[in-house]
Amino acid sequence: MAPLHERLADARDRFVRAGIARDEAALDAEVIARHVLDCDRATFLIRARDPLPSAFDRLFEDLVRRRIAREPIAYITGHKEFWGLEFEVTPAVLIPRPETELIIEESLAAWPARDTVRQIIDVGTGSGCLAVALAIEFSSANVVATDSSESALEIASRNCSRHNVTSRVSLLHADLLGGTSNPVDLIVSNPPYVPDSDASHLQPEVARYEPHAALFAGDDGLHVIRRLFAAAPGALADGGHLIVEFGLGQEPDLRQAARHAGWTVERVRRDLQGIPRVAVLRR
C-alpha cells in the first residue's frame, strides 16, 4: 500500500485534472482521508506516518471517485459546519454557505436584547441550520421552521436533535409561512434566488447535486422573495424584522420589490467578496 502522502498527492492531482482548483483539491484529499480514518486534523497530522488500515485504500478510492465526478465534499462526508456548529447534509438539502451566517449576524444586531425575542420563523429551512443557530442564540425564543420538502425536514429534525433544540423548534411542512397566524418578532429566509437562466453557468457541484427547488426562482431569481414580501406582513409583529438573503446583481430589483410591497430596507449587508447579500427589512 502506498504511503498516505502519496495517496493524497495522487488524489489531489486527479481532482485538479477534473477541474477542481489546486488549493481546494489538496484540502479535499485531506478531508476525505480524515473522513475515512474518522479523525480530526490534529490526530490526522500526528498519525500521518502510521500504517494505514487494510480497508483504507478501497474506502478512500470510492470517495475520491465521487469527488472526481464533482460531488460536493459536504455530501461525501455527510456534514458541514455553519455558525461553529456541525450539521448533517444530504442531497435533499442545500449545503450551508458562510454568507448565510450574515443572517444570524443581522438578527443579533436587530435584537441586541436577545431575551425579548419570543417567536421566530425560518422560511425554507432546508438543513435547519438557521433555525438551530437562532434557537441557540435566542434562548428565550420558539422557532417555526418551514419547508416544502419532507425530505429536507427529516434532515432538519435530526439536526435539531443533534443540537438539543427540538423542544423549541417546530418543523412545518408548508410553503413559505405555512399559514402561521401568531405575530412573530423575526422572519428569516435563505430562499431560492438563482435565475433559471443561470443554470448552465453554475459549478457542477451545484448544478448536478444540490436540490433545484432550493436554488432556482424564476426569470430574475426573485419569484419566491416577492411572494415572501407579500405574505410576511400578516405574520410580523409591530417592530419586527424580515431578513432575507439574495444574489449577485439583485439588489436594485429587490429594493423595488420591497417598496412595492410596503417594506423599508433598513440596510443591506455585503459578503466577504463585497457582494450585496442580505437585506434587513421592516414595515
C-alpha positions in Angstrom: 0.0 0.0 0.0 1.4 3.4 -0.9 2.2 5.8 1.9 -0.5 8.3 2.9 1.3 11.3 1.4 1.5 9.6 -1.9 -2.2 8.7 -1.9 -3.1 12.3 -1.0 -0.9 13.7 -3.8 -2.4 11.3 -6.3 -5.9 12.2 -5.3 -5.1 16.0 -5.4 -3.7 15.6 -9.0 -6.8 13.7 -10.1 -9.0 16.4 -8.6 -7.1 19.1 -10.5 -7.5 17.2 -13.8 -11.2 17.0 -13.0 -11.3 20.9 -12.9 -11.0 21.5 -9.2 -8.7 24.3 -8.1 -5.4 23.0 -6.8 -5.7 24.5 -3.3 -9.2 23.1 -2.9 -8.1 19.8 -4.4 -5.4 19.4 -1.7 -7.8 20.2 1.1 -10.5 17.9 -0.3 -8.0 15.0 -0.5 -7.1 15.5 3.2 -10.7 15.9 4.2 -11.6 12.6 2.5 -8.7 10.8 4.2 -9.7 12.2 7.6 -13.3 11.1 7.0 -12.2 7.5 6.2 -9.8 7.4 9.2 -12.5 9.1 11.4 -10.1 11.6 13.0 -9.8 15.3 13.4 -7.0 17.3 11.8 -4.7 17.3 14.8 -4.9 13.5 15.1 -4.5 13.1 11.4 -1.2 15.1 11.4 0.1 13.0 14.3 -0.9 9.7 12.6 0.2 10.8 9.1 3.1 8.3 9.0 1.3 5.4 10.8 0.4 2.3 8.8 -3.0 2.6 7.2 -5.9 0.3 7.9 -6.3 -2.5 5.4 -9.6 -1.1 4.2 -8.3 2.4 3.7 -7.4 2.2 0.0 -10.8 0.8 -1.1 -12.8 3.3 1.0 -10.6 6.2 0.1 -10.8 5.4 -3.6 -14.6 5.2 -3.6 -14.9 8.7 -2.2 -12.1 10.1 -4.4 -14.1 8.9 -7.5 -17.2 10.6 -6.2 -15.3 13.9 -5.8 -13.8 13.5 -9.3 -17.4 13.4 -10.5 -17.7 16.8 -8.8 -20.0 15.7 -6.0 -19.6 18.3 -3.2 -17.3 17.3 -0.4 -20.1 18.0 2.1 -22.3 15.4 0.6 -19.4 12.9 0.5 -18.7 13.4 4.2 -22.3 14.0 5.1 -21.8 17.1 7.2 -21.0 20.8 7.0 -20.1 23.4 9.6 -22.3 26.5 10.0 -22.0 29.2 12.7 -19.5 27.0 14.5 -22.0 24.1 14.6 -21.9 20.7 12.8 -24.9 19.9 10.5 -25.8 16.8 8.7 -26.3 17.4 5.0 -27.5 15.2 2.1 -28.6 16.0 -1.5 -32.0 16.6 0.0 -30.8 20.0 1.3 -28.8 23.0 0.2 -25.3 23.0 1.6 -25.0 25.8 4.2 -22.8 28.7 3.0 -20.7 31.1 5.0 -22.5 34.1 3.6 -25.8 32.8 5.1 -24.2 33.4 8.5 -24.8 37.1 7.8 -28.5 36.4 8.5 -27.5 35.3 12.1 -25.3 38.4 12.5 -28.0 40.8 11.3 -30.6 39.0 13.5 -28.4 39.6 16.6 -27.8 43.2 15.5 -31.6 43.8 15.1 -32.3 42.4 18.5 -29.5 43.2 20.9 -31.8 42.4 23.9 -32.0 38.7 22.9 -34.4 37.6 25.7 -37.1 39.9 24.3 -37.4 37.8 21.1 -40.2 35.2 21.6 -41.1 34.0 18.2 -39.1 33.4 15.0 -39.9 31.9 11.6 -37.3 30.4 9.3 -38.8 30.1 5.8 -37.4 27.3 3.7 -35.3 25.8 6.5 -33.5 23.1 4.5 -30.9 21.5 6.8 -32.3 23.6 9.7 -29.0 25.5 10.1 -30.6 28.9 10.5 -33.4 27.6 12.8 -30.9 25.8 15.0 -28.4 28.6 15.2 -31.2 31.2 16.0 -32.7 28.9 18.7 -29.3 28.7 20.3 -28.6 32.4 20.1 -32.1 33.4 21.1 -32.6 31.0 24.0 -36.0 32.5 25.0 -37.5 32.1 21.6 -39.5 29.5 19.9 -38.8 28.9 16.2 -41.1 27.7 13.5 -39.1 26.2 10.6 -41.0 25.6 7.3 -40.1 23.8 4.2 -42.0 22.4 1.2 -39.7 19.3 1.2 -40.5 16.5 3.6 -37.0 15.0 2.9 -35.4 18.3 4.0 -37.5 18.4 7.1 -36.2 14.9 8.1 -32.7 16.2 7.9 -33.6 19.4 9.8 -35.3 17.2 12.5 -32.1 15.2 13.0 -30.0 18.5 13.2 -32.4 19.8 15.8 -31.9 16.7 17.9 -28.2 16.9 17.4 -28.1 20.4 18.9 -30.8 19.8 21.6 -33.3 22.4 20.4 -36.1 20.1 19.5 -38.3 21.4 22.3 -38.1 25.0 20.8 -38.0 24.4 17.1 -41.3 23.3 15.4 -40.9 21.9 11.9 -43.7 22.6 9.5 -44.2 21.0 6.0 -45.5 24.1 4.2 -44.9 26.6 1.5 -43.4 29.9 2.8 -45.1 30.8 6.1 -47.5 27.9 6.1 -50.5 29.9 7.4 -48.8 30.7 10.7 -51.0 33.3 12.4 -49.4 34.4 15.6 -47.3 37.6 15.2 -43.6 36.9 15.3 -40.6 39.1 16.1 -38.3 37.9 13.4 -38.7 36.2 10.0 -35.6 34.9 8.2 -35.1 33.2 4.9 -32.4 31.9 2.6 -34.8 31.4 -0.2 -34.2 30.1 -3.8 -32.8 33.1 -5.7 -30.9 31.9 -8.7 -32.4 33.0 -12.0 -33.4 30.0 -14.1 -31.2 31.2 -17.0 -28.1 30.9 -14.8 -28.3 27.1 -14.5 -25.8 26.5 -17.3 -23.2 28.8 -15.6 -23.3 27.1 -12.1 -20.4 24.9 -10.9 -21.0 21.2 -11.5 -21.2 20.7 -7.7 -24.2 22.9 -7.5 -26.0 22.2 -10.8 -25.6 18.4 -10.7 -26.1 17.7 -7.0 -27.9 20.4 -5.0 -31.7 20.4 -4.9 -33.0 22.6 -7.8 -36.1 23.6 -5.8 -33.8 25.3 -3.2 -31.8 27.1 -5.9 -34.0 28.4 -8.7 -36.7 31.1 -8.6 -37.9 32.3 -12.0 -36.5 34.5 -14.7 -34.9 37.0 -12.3 -34.5 34.8 -9.3 -36.9 36.9 -7.1 -40.1 35.0 -7.6 -40.0 33.5 -4.1 -38.8 36.7 -2.4 -41.7 38.6 -3.9 -44.1 36.1 -2.6 -42.5 36.3 0.8 -42.7 40.1 0.8 -46.5 39.8 0.1 -47.1 37.1 2.7 -44.9 38.2 5.6 -46.7 41.4 6.8 -49.6 39.4 8.3 -47.2 37.3 10.4 -44.8 40.0 11.7 -45.4 41.8 15.0 -45.0 45.6 15.3 -41.3 46.4 15.3 -40.4 43.0 13.9 -37.9 42.4 11.1 -37.7 40.4 8.0 -34.1 39.3 7.0 -33.5 37.6 3.6 -30.6 36.5 1.5 -30.4 37.3 -2.2 -28.0 37.0 -5.1 -25.4 38.9 -7.2 -26.9 41.9 -9.0 -30.3 41.6 -7.5 -30.2 44.5 -5.0 -31.9 47.1 -7.2 -34.8 44.8 -8.1 -35.1 43.6 -4.6 -35.4 47.2 -3.3 -38.0 47.9 -5.9 -40.0 44.8 -5.0 -39.7 45.7 -1.3 -41.0 49.2 -1.9 -43.9 47.9 -4.0 -44.9 45.6 -1.2 -44.7 48.3 1.5 -41.4 47.3 3.1 -38.5 49.6 4.1 -35.0 48.3 3.6 -33.1 49.3 6.7 -29.7 48.0 5.5 -28.0 45.6 3.1 -25.0 43.6 4.2 -22.2 42.7 1.8 -20.4 39.3 2.0 -16.7 38.9 2.2 -16.4 39.3 -1.6 -18.2 42.7 -1.4 -21.4 41.4 -2.9 -24.7 42.7 -1.5 -26.1 39.6 0.1 -28.5 40.1 3.0 -31.4 42.6 3.3 -32.9 43.7 6.7 -36.4 45.0 6.2 -39.2 46.4 8.4 -42.8 47.6 7.7 
